[in-house]
Amino acid sequence: MKIAYFLHTAKATDGSSKAFLHLMHDLLPKGITPLVILPQKGEICQILHNMNIQYVILSWEARPSTYPWVNTLIGIILFIPRLVGRLLVNSLATLQSIKILRQFSPDIIHSNSSTLAIGYYTACFLRVPHIWHIREYGDLDFNYHYYPNKKIQQSRYQLDNSYTICITKDIQKYNNLSNQYRSTVIYDGVLSKDCTTYKKDKKPYFLYAGRLEQAKGIMPLIDAYSEYLKKTTSPLHLYVAGGGADSYIEEVKRQIQQYGISKYIKLLGIRKDILEFYSHAKAFIVPSLSEGFGFITAEAMFSGCLVIGNNTAGTKEQFDNGKEITGEEIALRYSTQEQLIQHLIDVTNNPSLEYETMILRGQAVAKQLYSIEENANKIHKFYLFIIQNNKKKS
């Protein structure tokens, strides 16, 4: 079975890239022959090389299915030139991909993000089934505006050669795909089933991990943490792991300094040993405003860490899944800043063993729903269904 994959980034630390690499790890033994199409060189290239996976680098604009951002004066002035340039560059990339994939002759073309239409156009030209891997709401989480508009983008998902993998039920519903037989919900594969740990010796810190950007809710978290510091005499530190745009990181630093709480917050940057930080943290905080799928939420659960999460979107779905399976809560939810602050105070004052049962419930649910093995098995079955369905039509 030959599958051509289009990735929208070459960063290996991106959640979608991590999920893709995990998928490759378990699909290769099933006889999949992959060809990966990338927009630029990056750290993922060496990983693919080490896995003996063939890849090709084409040049296209990031998020080619979306309009350029206009959130600054420069963005407004350069909107038309950037849009024209984006369409031209991406058209040339599509022509190149058609040439390459005509020789490769894939059974399926699989785009690893809904922001990437080049694979779709290539599939239409070659008359090959195409999978949209829908990982984002688009407008709600990243302020993306699909080209030419959201309605047309969603209509592409339902065309005859299109199939969709949604990473949550909520994203599937948001895109009006819940009743489509060519659409399925498959949660990302986060870790292997045997990669669980639980350490009772927790250390005195809360942990945030993820990109530093507005959609991830880091600023509201700092607001809440500053209020928490006023209400406890023995506060836990807040460790912040992750990268982002330099300008936004500077905003985060300024807010911390304005509150005068720099000695309590430690910016760790991007960490390759993040699983160790999860396993020792008193709690992991997920303040995302509209998370697609909480990859890091599942990582924390695998690592035996208590999760405190904003009760919205994908995070809520993960918590609801846990309650449906176990009959009880697997994390501490909050819907207001006051509820978050109270959770921080409670976790500070209570011994970690108080939450052990909840932590282990969350870990069991993560193993059941978010393992690499489960993800690869379901996607492989979906590939077989698509190929069989395509044979019936021909």
Stockholm file with secondary structure:
# STOCKHOLM 1.0

chainA/1-394         MKIAYFLHTAKATDGSSKAFLHLMHDLLPKGITPLVILPQKGEICQILHNMNIQYVILSWEARPSTYPWVNTLIGIILFIPRLVGRLLVNSLATLQSIKILRQFSPDIIHSNSSTLAIGYYTACFLRVPHIWHIREYGDLDFNYHYYPNKKIQQSRYQLDNSYTICITKDIQKYNNLSNQYRSTVIYDGVLSKDCTTYKKDKKPYFLYAGRLEQAKGIMPLIDAYSEYLKKTTSPLHLYVAGGGADSYIEEVKRQIQQYGISKYIKLLGIRKDILEFYSHAKAFIVPSLSEGFGFITAEAMFSGCLVIGNNTAGTKEQFDNGKEITGEEIALRYSTQEQLIQHLIDVTNNPSLEYETMILRGQAVAKQLYSIEENANKIHKFYLFIIQNNKKKS
#=GR chainA/1-394 SS CEEEEECSCCCTTSHHHHHHHHHHHHHGGGTCEEEEEESSCCHHHHHHHHTTCEEEECCCCSSTTBCCCCSSHHHHHTHHHHHHHHHHHHHHHHHHHHHHHHHHCCSEEEESSTTCCHHHHHHHHHTCCEEEEECCCSHHHHCCCBSSCHHHHHHHTTSTTEEEEESSHHHHHHTTCTTCTTEEECCCCCBCTTCCCCCSCCEEEEEEESCCSGGGTHHHHHHHHHHHHHTCSSCCEEEEECCCCHHHHHHHHHHHHHHTCGGGEEEEESCTTHHHHHHHEEEEEECCSSCSSCHHHHHHHHTTCCEEEESSHHHHHHHHHHHHHHSSCSSEEESSHHHHHHHHHHHHHSCGGGGHHHHHHHHHHHHHHSBHHHHHHHHHHHHHHHHHHHHHHC
#=GC SS_cons         CEEEEECSCCCTTSHHHHHHHHHHHHHGGGTCEEEEEESSCCHHHHHHHHTTCEEEECCCCSSTTBCCCCSSHHHHHTHHHHHHHHHHHHHHHHHHHHHHHHHHCCSEEEESSTTCCHHHHHHHHHTCCEEEEECCCSHHHHCCCBSSCHHHHHHHTTSTTEEEEESSHHHHHHTTCTTCTTEEECCCCCBCTTCCCCCSCCEEEEEEESCCSGGGTHHHHHHHHHHHHHTCSSCCEEEEECCCCHHHHHHHHHHHHHHTCGGGEEEEESCTTHHHHHHHEEEEEECCSSCSSCHHHHHHHHTTCCEEEESSHHHHHHHHHHHHHHSSCSSEEESSHHHHHHHHHHHHHSCGGGGHHHHHHHHHHHHHHSBHHHHHHHHHHHHHHHHHHHHHHC
//
